[in-house]
Amino acid sequence: MTSAVTTDKSTRPGYGQLLRTPGALGFVLPGFAARLPFGMLTISILLLVQHTTGSYGSAGIVAAFTGVSMAVFAPVMGKLIDRHGQSAVLVPVALTHATAVSSLVAFALLGAPVWALALAAVPAGASVPQVGPMVRSRWAAKLEGSPLLPTAAAFESVTDEFTFVVGPVLATALCTGINPAAGLVTEAALTLIGGLLFAAQRATQPGLVARPAHGEKHAPALSFHGLRVLIVAFIGIGAVFGGMQVSLAAFSEEIGNPGANGLLYGVFAAGNMIAGIACGAIAWKIGPRRRLLLGYIGLTAAASVLWAADSMILLGALGLVVGLCIAPALITGYTMIEQLVPAASRTEAFTWLTGAVAFGQAGAVTLAGRLTDSHGSSYGFLVPLVATALALTILLALRAKLAPKAPSRIVSSSRPAAPATSAAPAGGVNERGLGHRVPVTVD
């Protein structure tokens, strides 16, 4: 029998081989369309609220409420997805998000006070569709046990960062060139259309998680020590994103060129995307835990000099370096989920990491907004430095928790595991359209 996921031992796993995985393009393309708006949300809120209130601090507070609510509700959404299926959850969530963002826009344009905008931002953040974790879960189900899985993680990081290249530039152009509300209106429309397109791809979604049998307990993703350590690391990464968004916008205002914000943030995100492409093309000889630590050390070192930039060229160069350092840590963290968390809780685990990034981003935009209002953009750039330094300290202290380990009683599928000697169905695809795990050799 042949498997749905095959690996040629004579060649290094690459992006071409990854995208030839049966059914991959069917969820990759609509998945990209559905998550493009994610890169537009925070910057669109910042620009609209700053325009209506005249304060980056107020804009940061509203954006923070969006990020915190997303961080809180993302794992809940992940648990619902694991239990009820991606399409069943995504359709109502996309509709809710479009409605919530439209309400936030209306409140802002009507001159509502900051507290009202913050309250309106809560449902907008809580309803952000977790498309990235859904795509990663589909890859994990398709490629379980395959050396292509790290390549898939790198590919997803590149896709994420491409949205952060296009999203902020598009949002800035819409907000500054058409109308301050145009960025959020476009974000809501794209989320709705892209989400519905992705939800229609039912054939490749992972199977449902069974309800635990009597006497068995389904272990929540957060019960795994390694995931909790990764959450801390991802909060620091989120703080880099949030601190850069606010501080780059403030720096552009200070030099009298607000349009430079999209360009500077695009260079930063492009560095992340370039590093992501490279990470997926490298045949790594060191383990993921060591890669994560080395990548985070590099990120902390790069973030430590942002505050000293005094020109657009220098800040662009430093932002590029910071972006280059994010991808190795981000990609490795997502890759480690397969080792640290069983399939039954995997989507929930991915949403915890996505929520951690959002939480770090929320805290950073609030603090950086206050600092830039009071002291200028240089002080805003201190936020990524402090956040990554604290996260690195915890990561080094708890690195032993990143060793693969799982509780003994876990319900991971709706059917009992097949005996090791049983044969796969014709074509190597089970009744849920997912490839069976097959032995592979990693060079």
C-alpha positions in Angstrom: 0.0 0.0 0.0 1.1 3.6 -0.6 0.8 6.4 1.9 -0.7 9.8 1.5 2.5 11.2 2.7 5.6 9.8 1.1 9.2 10.9 1.6 12.0 10.4 -0.8 15.1 9.6 1.2 17.4 10.7 -1.5 16.2 14.3 -1.5 15.9 17.0 1.2 12.3 17.7 2.1 11.4 21.1 0.5 8.5 23.4 -0.3 7.7 21.8 -3.7 7.5 18.3 -2.1 5.3 19.8 0.7 2.8 21.4 -1.7 2.5 18.2 -3.6 1.0 16.5 -0.6 -2.4 15.3 -1.7 -5.1 17.9 -0.9 -2.7 20.5 0.4 -3.4 23.3 -2.1 -7.1 22.9 -1.4 -6.7 24.3 2.1 -3.4 26.4 1.7 -4.8 28.9 -0.8 -8.1 29.7 1.0 -6.3 29.6 4.3 -4.0 32.4 3.1 -7.0 34.4 2.0 -8.7 33.9 5.4 -5.7 35.0 7.5 -4.5 38.0 5.5 -6.8 40.3 7.5 -5.1 39.2 10.7 -2.1 41.4 9.8 -4.4 44.4 9.3 -6.4 44.4 12.5 -4.1 45.9 15.1 -2.6 48.6 12.9 -6.0 49.5 11.5 -7.4 50.0 15.0 -4.3 52.0 16.0 -4.6 54.3 13.0 -8.3 54.8 13.3 -8.4 55.5 17.0 -5.3 57.7 16.9 -7.1 59.7 14.2 -10.3 60.1 16.2 -8.7 60.7 19.6 -5.3 62.2 18.7 -3.5 59.9 21.2 -1.4 56.8 20.6 -2.0 55.9 24.2 -5.7 55.8 23.7 -5.3 53.9 20.5 -3.0 51.4 22.3 -5.6 50.8 25.0 -8.3 49.9 22.4 -5.9 47.7 20.5 -4.9 46.0 23.7 -8.5 45.2 24.6 -8.7 43.5 21.2 -5.6 41.5 21.7 -6.4 40.4 25.3 -9.9 39.3 24.3 -8.4 37.3 21.4 -5.8 35.8 23.7 -8.5 34.7 26.2 -11.0 33.3 23.7 -8.6 31.8 21.1 -8.0 28.6 23.3 -11.7 28.3 23.8 -12.2 28.5 20.1 -9.5 25.9 19.6 -11.2 23.5 22.0 -14.5 24.0 20.2 -12.8 23.3 16.9 -11.2 20.1 18.2 -14.6 19.0 19.5 -17.0 20.2 16.7 -14.9 20.6 13.6 -13.3 23.5 11.9 -16.1 24.4 9.5 -18.8 24.2 12.1 -17.0 26.8 14.3 -15.5 29.0 11.6 -18.7 30.1 9.8 -20.5 31.7 12.8 -17.2 33.1 14.1 -16.4 34.9 10.8 -19.9 36.3 10.7 -19.6 37.5 14.3 -16.2 39.1 13.6 -17.4 41.1 10.6 -20.4 42.4 12.7 -18.2 43.3 15.7 -15.6 45.2 13.6 -18.3 47.1 11.8 -19.7 48.2 15.2 -16.2 49.3 16.4 -15.8 51.4 13.3 -19.2 53.0 13.8 -18.4 53.9 17.4 -15.0 55.4 16.5 -16.4 57.6 13.7 -19.2 58.8 16.0 -16.6 60.0 18.5 -17.4 57.5 21.3 -15.2 57.8 24.4 -12.2 55.5 24.8 -14.0 53.3 27.3 -16.8 52.6 24.9 -14.3 51.9 22.1 -12.5 49.5 24.4 -15.7 47.6 25.2 -16.6 47.4 21.5 -13.1 46.0 20.8 -13.7 43.0 23.1 -16.0 41.1 20.7 -13.9 42.1 17.7 -10.9 40.4 19.3 -12.7 37.5 20.8 -14.2 36.6 17.4 -10.9 36.7 15.4 -11.0 33.4 13.4 -8.1 31.1 14.3 -7.3 30.2 10.7 -3.6 29.8 11.2 -3.9 27.1 13.9 -6.6 25.4 11.7 -4.2 25.2 8.8 -1.3 24.0 11.1 -3.6 21.3 12.4 -4.4 20.1 8.9 -0.7 19.9 8.1 0.0 18.1 11.4 -2.7 15.5 10.6 -1.5 15.0 7.1 2.2 14.8 7.9 2.4 13.2 11.3 5.7 11.4 11.6 7.0 12.8 8.4 10.2 14.9 8.1 8.2 17.3 6.0 6.5 18.6 9.2 9.2 21.2 10.1 9.0 22.3 6.4 5.3 22.8 6.9 5.9 24.8 10.0 8.4 27.0 8.1 6.0 27.4 5.3 3.2 28.5 7.6 5.5 31.0 9.3 6.4 32.4 5.9 2.7 32.6 5.1 2.0 34.4 8.4 4.7 36.9 7.8 3.7 37.5 4.2 0.3 38.6 5.7 2.3 40.9 8.1 4.2 42.4 5.1 1.1 43.0 3.0 -1.4 43.6 5.8 0.2 46.6 7.5 1.1 48.2 4.2 -2.4 47.7 2.8 -4.0 48.9 6.0 -1.8 52.0 6.2 -2.4 52.9 2.6 -6.2 52.5 3.1 -6.2 54.5 6.3 -4.0 57.3 5.1 -4.9 57.4 1.5 -8.7 56.8 1.5 -10.3 57.0 4.9 -9.1 56.3 8.5 -11.8 53.6 8.7 -11.0 52.0 5.4 -8.5 49.6 6.9 -10.9 48.0 9.4 -13.8 47.9 6.9 -11.5 46.0 4.5 -10.3 43.7 7.3 -13.9 42.8 8.2 -14.8 42.1 4.5 -11.8 39.9 3.8 -12.2 38.0 7.1 -15.8 37.1 6.1 -15.1 36.1 2.5 -11.8 34.3 3.2 -13.3 32.5 6.3 -16.3 31.2 4.3 -14.0 30.0 1.5 -11.8 28.1 4.0 -14.7 26.6 5.8 -15.9 25.1 2.6 -12.8 22.9 2.4 -14.2 20.1 4.6 -12.3 17.2 3.1 -9.0 17.9 4.7 -10.1 19.1 8.1 -8.9 16.8 11.0 -11.3 14.4 12.6 -13.3 15.2 15.6 -12.1 14.5 19.1 -14.2 11.8 20.8 -15.8 12.5 24.2 -13.9 10.7 26.9 -15.1 7.2 27.8 -16.2 6.5 31.4 -13.1 6.7 33.7 -11.0 8.5 31.1 -10.1 12.2 31.1 -9.2 14.3 28.1 -6.1 16.2 29.0 -6.4 19.9 28.1 -3.5 21.4 26.1 -2.4 23.6 29.0 -1.8 20.6 31.2 1.4 19.9 29.2 4.4 21.7 30.8 6.2 22.3 27.5 3.3 24.2 26.1 3.3 26.6 29.1 7.0 27.3 28.5 6.3 28.0 24.8 3.5 30.4 25.8 6.0 32.5 27.7 8.3 32.6 24.7 5.5 33.5 22.4 4.3 36.3 24.7 7.7 37.9 24.2 7.5 37.5 20.4 4.1 39.2 20.5 5.6 42.0 22.5 8.1 42.5 19.6 5.2 42.8 17.1 3.2 45.2 19.3 6.1 47.4 20.3 7.3 47.6 16.7 3.8 48.6 15.4 3.3 51.5 17.8 6.9 52.7 17.8 7.4 52.6 14.1 4.2 54.6 13.6 5.3 57.1 16.2 8.8 57.3 14.6 7.2 58.0 11.2 5.2 60.8 12.7 8.3 62.3 14.4 10.2 62.5 11.1 7.2 64.0 9.3 6.6 61.0 7.0 3.6 59.0 8.3 3.5 56.9 5.1 6.9 55.5 6.1 5.2 53.4 8.8 4.0 50.8 6.3 7.4 50.6 4.6 9.3 50.2 7.9 7.0 47.5 9.2 7.0 45.8 5.9 10.9 45.6 6.0 10.7 44.2 9.5 8.1 41.5 8.5 10.1 40.8 5.3 13.1 39.9 7.4 10.9 37.4 9.3 9.6 36.0 6.0 13.1 35.6 4.5 14.3 33.8 7.6 11.3 31.6 7.5 12.0 30.5 4.0 15.6 29.7 4.9 14.6 27.8 8.0 12.4 25.5 5.9 15.1 24.9 3.4 17.8 23.9 6.0 18.4 20.3 7.0 18.9 20.9 10.7 21.4 18.8 12.6 20.6 20.3 16.0 17.5 19.6 18.1 14.5 21.9 18.2 15.0 22.8 21.9 18.5 24.1 21.2 17.3 25.9 18.0 14.6 27.6 20.0 17.1 28.8 22.6 19.6 30.0 20.1 16.9 31.8 18.1 15.6 33.5 21.2 19.0 34.7 22.3 19.5 36.2 18.8 16.1 37.9 19.0 16.8 39.4 22.4 20.2 40.7 21.3 18.7 42.3 18.1 15.8 43.9 20.0 18.3 45.5 22.5 19.5 48.2 20.0 16.2 49.4 18.5 15.9 52.3 20.9 19.2 53.8 19.6 18.1 54.2 16.0 17.9 57.9 14.9 17.3 57.6 11.2 14.9 55.8 8.9 17.7 53.9 7.1 19.2 52.7 10.4 15.8 51.8 11.9 14.9 49.9 8.7 18.1 47.9 8.9 17.7 47.1 12.6 14.1 46.1 12.0 15.2 43.8 9.3 17.6 42.1 11.7 14.9 41.7 14.3 12.6 40.2 11.8 15.3 37.7 10.7 15.7 36.6 14.3 12.0 36.0 15.0 11.3 33.3 12.5 13.7 30.6 13.9 12.1 30.9 17.4 8.6 31.1 16.0 8.9 28.2 13.6 10.6 25.9 16.1 8.0 26.6 18.7 5.2 25.6 16.4 7.1 22.5 15.3 7.6 21.3 18.8 3.8 21.1 19.4 3.8 17.7 17.7 6.2 16.4 20.3 4.7 18.1 23.3 1.0 17.8 22.8 -1.1 14.8 21.4 -3.3 15.2 18.4 -6.5 15.4 20.4 -5.4 18.8 21.9 -3.3 20.1 19.0 -5.6 22.8 17.6 -6.2 24.0 21.2 -2.4 24.1 21.7 -1.8 26.1 18.5 -4.5 28.6 19.6 -2.8 29.0 23.0 0.4 30.0 21.1 -1.5 32.4 18.8 -3.3 33.8 21.8 0.1 34.3 23.6 1.3 36.3 20.7 -1.9 38.4 20.8 -1.5 38.9 24.6 2.1 40.0 24.3 1.1 42.3 21.4 -1.7 43.8 23.5 0.5 44.5 26.4 3.1 46.0 24.2 0.9 48.3 22.3 -0.5 49.7 25.6 2.8 50.3 27.2 4.6 51.4 24.1 1.7 53.8 23.3 2.0 55.4 26.8 5.8 55.7 26.5 5.7 57.2 23.0 3.0 59.7 24.0 5.1 60.8 27.0 8.7 60.4 25.8 8.8 59.6 22.1 9.4 56.5 19.9 12.8 55.6 21.4 11.1 54.7 24.7 8.5 52.6 22.9 11.3 50.5 21.4 12.4 49.5 25.0 9.3 47.4 25.3 10.5 44.6 22.9 13.9 44.6 24.7 12.4 44.1 28.2 9.8 41.6 27.1 12.2 39.3 25.2 14.9 39.6 28.0 12.3 38.4 30.6 11.0 35.7 28.3 14.5 34.4 27.6 15.3 34.2 31.3 12.3 32.1 31.9 12.9 30.0 28.8 16.5 29.2 29.9 15.4 28.4 33.5 12.6 26.0 32.3 14.2 24.5 29.2 14.0 21.0 30.7 10.2 21.2 30.5 10.5 21.2 26.7 11.5 17.5 26.6 8.7 15.5 25.0 6.4 14.1 27.6 2.7 13.2 27.6 0.1 12.0 30.2 -0.8 8.4 30.0 -4.6 8.6 29.6 -5.6 10.7 26.6 -8.4 10.4 24.2 -6.9 11.3 20.8 -9.4 10.2 18.2 -13.0 9.0 17.7 -11.8 5.5 17.1 -9.4 3.2 19.0 -5.9 3.1 17.6 -5.4 0.5 15.0 -2.9 -2.3 15.8 0.6 -1.6 14.6 0.4 -4.5 12.2 -2.9 -3.5 10.5 -2.7 -2.4 6.9 -3.8 1.1 5.7 -6.7 1.4 3.3 -6.1 1.6 -0.4 -4.2 4.8 -1.1 -3.1 5.2 2.5 -6.0 7.5 3.4 -8.4 6.7 6.2 -12.1 7.4 6.3 -11.5 11.1 7.3 -9.3 11.8 4.4 -6.1 11.8 6.4 -2.9 10.0 5.7 -1.8 7.2 8.0 1.5 7.6 9.8 4.3 5.6 8.1 7.9 5.0 9.1 10.3 7.5 7.5 14.0 7.9 7.6 15.5 11.3 8.4 18.9 11.9 7.0 
